[in-house]
Amino acid sequence: MAIMDYRTRDGLADHGFSIEFQSDNGWRVYIIFQPVNHRQDDTLHVPYQCVDNNGRRYVDWPARLESLGDAKTVAELWAELVQPYRRTQEQKGLYVELINRYLCAQEKSNRSPTGRQL
């Protein structure tokens, strides 16, 4: 087993991995930690991520990883792949929040002090 920390090239996200050898699967990259999205829980919707029978998240790589070096490369590639995805999801969450706030403010401004609409 190997423990690996990785910071994305843009410096905005840190990830932690546990890379373990399994005789039937080869090397598997488990995701120990990743950036938290405070807007919504999208951890199960991140590309190439699965959960094993023990509830542990791992990188779902289609090919068998035969070496620790290959597994480390896959961990880095995965972190770089999901970074733009996470940013997009975060931006969408911000837009939805701004739209909701705007609609609430519009609704409040359209009401008179007695609660009747103008």
ABEGO torsion letter per residue (X at the ends): XBBBBBBBAAGABBBBBBBBBBAAAEBBBBBABBBBBAABBAAAABBGBBBBAAGBBBBBBABBBABAAAAAAAAAAAAAAAAAAAAAAAAAAAAAAAAAAAAAAAAAAABBAAGBBX
